[in-house]
Amino acid sequence: DCREILLPTMTDQLKYHLERQEDLEACCQLLSNILEVLYKKDVGPTQRHVQVIMENLLRTVNRTVISMGRDSKLIV
């Protein structure tokens, strides 16, 4: 499965940029696109992939959102 290779690479890159507060809009868009693909009905089992994202990114995403403040255009 190509996702087994790509997903850890993408989450590592997202984490790197989020921790440095770099390219936040691109990071949000990429994470959104990944999750949209994983939630489609025709892509097969995705529970493990969502778990990988949660384990690798949830804390970092939470910290990033908290540091952005309520007036950020990226927070909806």
Phi and psi in degrees as GROMACS dihedral restraints (atoms count N, CA, C in turn):
[ dihedral_restraints ]
;  ai    aj    ak    al  type     phi  dphi    fc
    3     4     5     6     1   -61.0    20    10
    4     5     6     7     1   -31.6    20    10
    6     7     8     9     1   -63.8    20    10
    7     8     9    10     1   -30.4    20    10
    9    10    11    12     1   -61.5    20    10
   10    11    12    13     1   -29.0    20    10
   12    13    14    15     1   -90.9    20    10
   13    14    15    16     1   -46.6    20    10
   15    16    17    18     1   -72.1    20    10
   16    17    18    19     1   -39.6    20    10
   18    19    20    21     1   -61.7    20    10
   19    20    21    22     1   -49.0    20    10
   21    22    23    24     1   -61.4    20    10
   22    23    24    25     1   -36.0    20    10
   24    25    26    27     1   -64.1    20    10
   25    26    27    28     1   -45.9    20    10
   27    28    29    30     1   -67.2    20    10
   28    29    30    31     1   -41.1    20    10
   30    31    32    33     1   -67.1    20    10
   31    32    33    34     1   -36.1    20    10
   33    34    35    36     1   -62.5    20    10
   34    35    36    37     1   -44.0    20    10
   36    37    38    39     1   -66.0    20    10
   37    38    39    40     1   -42.6    20    10
   39    40    41    42     1   -60.4    20    10
   40    41    42    43     1   -45.5    20    10
   42    43    44    45     1   -60.4    20    10
   43    44    45    46     1   -45.0    20    10
   45    46    47    48     1   -55.5    20    10
   46    47    48    49     1   -50.3    20    10
   48    49    50    51     1   -72.6    20    10
   49    50    51    52     1   -37.7    20    10
   51    52    53    54     1   -64.5    20    10
   52    53    54    55     1   -42.1    20    10
   54    55    56    57     1   -63.4    20    10
   55    56    57    58     1   -28.6    20    10
   57    58    59    60     1   -96.3    20    10
   58    59    60    61     1     2.8    20    10
   60    61    62    63     1    57.0    20    10
   61    62    63    64     1    39.5    20    10
   63    64    65    66     1  -106.5    20    10
   64    65    66    67     1   139.8    20    10
   66    67    68    69     1    48.6    20    10
   67    68    69    70     1    48.0    20    10
   69    70    71    72     1   -61.6    20    10
   70    71    72    73     1   -38.0    20    10
   72    73    74    75     1   -64.7    20    10
   73    74    75    76     1   -43.3    20    10
   75    76    77    78     1   -64.9    20    10
   76    77    78    79     1   -38.9    20    10
   78    79    80    81     1   -63.0    20    10
   79    80    81    82     1   -44.1    20    10
   81    82    83    84     1   -61.9    20    10
   82    83    84    85     1   -42.6    20    10
   84    85    86    87     1   -65.8    20    10
   85    86    87    88     1   -42.7    20    10
   87    88    89    90     1   -64.7    20    10
   88    89    90    91     1   -45.8    20    10
   90    91    92    93     1   -62.3    20    10
   91    92    93    94     1   -40.7    20    10
   93    94    95    96     1   -61.3    20    10
   94    95    96    97     1   -44.5    20    10
   96    97    98    99     1   -62.9    20    10
   97    98    99   100     1   -42.6    20    10
   99   100   101   102     1   -60.2    20    10
  100   101   102   103     1   -48.3    20    10
  102   103   104   105     1   -65.8    20    10
  103   104   105   106     1   -37.0    20    10
  105   106   107   108     1   -61.7    20    10
  106   107   108   109     1   -43.1    20    10
  108   109   110   111     1   -63.5    20    10
  109   110   111   112     1   -44.0    20    10
  111   112   113   114     1   -67.5    20    10
  112   113   114   115     1   -24.3    20    10
  114   115   116   117     1   -92.8    20    10
  115   116   117   118     1     1.5    20    10
  117   118   119   120     1   -71.9    20    10
  118   119   120   121     1   149.4    20    10
  120   121   122   123     1   -76.7    20    10
  121   122   123   124     1   -20.5    20    10
  123   124   125   126     1  -101.8    20    10
  124   125   126   127     1    19.4    20    10
  126   127   128   129     1  -105.3    20    10
  127   128   129   130     1     5.6    20    10
  129   130   131   132     1    84.6    20    10
  130   131   132   133     1  -170.3    20    10
  132   133   134   135     1   -65.6    20    10
  133   134   135   136     1   132.0    20    10
  135   136   137   138     1  -128.7    20    10
  136   137   138   139     1     1.2    20    10
  138   139   140   141     1   -55.4    20    10
  139   140   141   142     1   -44.3    20    10
  141   142   143   144     1   -63.8    20    10
  142   143   144   145     1   -37.4    20    10
  144   145   146   147     1   -67.6    20    10
  145   146   147   148     1   -41.8    20    10
  147   148   149   150     1   -64.7    20    10
  148   149   150   151     1   -38.3    20    10
  150   151   152   153     1   -61.8    20    10
  151   152   153   154     1   -42.0    20    10
  153   154   155   156     1   -59.8    20    10
  154   155   156   157     1   -44.4    20    10
  156   157   158   159     1   -62.2    20    10
  157   158   159   160     1   -46.2    20    10
  159   160   161   162     1   -61.5    20    10
  160   161   162   163     1   -46.3    20    10
  162   163   164   165     1   -64.4    20    10
  163   164   165   166     1   -38.0    20    10
  165   166   167   168     1   -87.7    20    10
  166   167   168   169     1   -28.0    20    10
  168   169   170   171     1  -122.1    20    10
  169   170   171   172     1   -18.6    20    10
  171   172   173   174     1   -57.3    20    10
  172   173   174   175     1   -49.0    20    10
  174   175   176   177     1   -61.6    20    10
  175   176   177   178     1   -43.9    20    10
  177   178   179   180     1   -65.8    20    10
  178   179   180   181     1   -43.0    20    10
  180   181   182   183     1   -62.1    20    10
  181   182   183   184     1   -44.3    20    10
  183   184   185   186     1   -59.5    20    10
  184   185   186   187     1   -46.5    20    10
  186   187   188   189     1   -61.7    20    10
  187   188   189   190     1   -40.9    20    10
  189   190   191   192     1   -64.5    20    10
  190   191   192   193     1   -45.4    20    10
  192   193   194   195     1   -63.0    20    10
  193   194   195   196     1   -43.3    20    10
  195   196   197   198     1   -61.3    20    10
  196   197   198   199     1   -41.0    20    10
  198   199   200   201     1   -73.1    20    10
  199   200   201   202     1   -20.1    20    10
  201   202   203   204     1   -74.2    20    10
  202   203   204   205     1   -34.4    20    10
  204   205   206   207     1    88.2    20    10
  205   206   207   208     1   162.6    20    10
  207   208   209   210     1   -71.9    20    10
  208   209   210   211     1   -21.6    20    10
  210   211   212   213     1   -89.7    20    10
  211   212   213   214     1     4.7    20    10
  213   214   215   216     1   -68.4    20    10
  214   215   216   217     1   138.6    20    10
  216   217   218   219     1   -70.4    20    10
  217   218   219   220     1   -14.5    20    10
  219   220   221   222     1   -84.2    20    10
  220   221   222   223     1   -14.0    20    10
  222   223   224   225     1   -96.0    20    10
  223   224   225   226     1   120.8    20    10
